[in-house]
Amino acid sequence: MSILSEHFTMANGVQIPKLGFGTWQTPNAVAPAAVKTALRVGYTHIDTARAYRNEAGVGQGVRDFGLPREQVFITTKIPAEIKTYHQAAESIESSLAALHLGPIDLLLIHAPKPWPEMFRPGAKRYFDENVEVWRAMTEAYERGDARAIGVSNFDVDDLENITSHSDVVPLANQIEFRIGHTQDEIVTYCQGRDILIEAYSPIGTGELLNNEEIAAVAAGCGKTVAQVCIRYALQKGCLPLPKSIHDEFIEQNAQVDFELTADEMATLDAIKDHLPAA
């Protein structure tokens, strides 16, 4: 069975394709063609965000391709800078209108803090504000505008803040995950609580393509570096979201129906990270 036809099942029973197509940094004008290529290759999971400014293009690509709506899984995100109930509710309505695809399959908080503050030491934590955003998302979930809700870039204490204030537990946490940067603490926490880990930038926004150690593993198994990076995330129980706007690479990145050996995984586990955070 191809990975493109396999699914994870989230804690609420909703199935999500195991491999997603990322659209970060894809211009809105380019998004329809990229999405149609991905759907032609066999992807059925498309990841976007309000902050990417390409929801309209993503929606157009899905509609133009013509698959039945229920066969395509769409993820989008409330911008990290939105930290009030009313702004979150408005953002959800804006995403629904821009995508024009009916209910959102997975809706995420893009980050626990506004981006300029994400990596600033001593920055405000926005615990109360995230609870308010989550309240708006929970209401969207309960009325059927979102089939599943979750978070992105959340640490353990950010997640515990949400779960201590709501009966609705996040179903997914989309984090930066790649060879050399596996965020073991948050991954272990989430996987132990049936919170799906989605792995964005599994190829390090292209930087891992130049890694000689990964290249050696790839050569040994007859695969590309990108394919090894994506397969590594899958074998760690994560859902990778590779991104490209080039037809050749969109297709190659989906060809990950192989198994890395225990020795190959151990070699990849030992690689140290030298890349900045995405």
Protein Blocks (a to p, Z undefined) as FASTA:
>chain_A
ZZklgccddfkopacdfbdcdfehiafklmmmmmmmmmmnopabdcddfklopmmmmmmm
mmmnopafklpccdddddfklccfklmmmmmmmmmmmnonojafbdcdfbfbdfklmmgg
hiafklmmmmmmmmmmmmmmmnopafbdcdehiafklmmmmmmmccbdcfbdcddddehi
aolmlmmmmmmnopacddehklonommmmpmklmmmmmmnopafklmmmmmmmmnopacd
dddfbfklmmmmmmmcbcddfklmmmmmmpccfbdcZZ
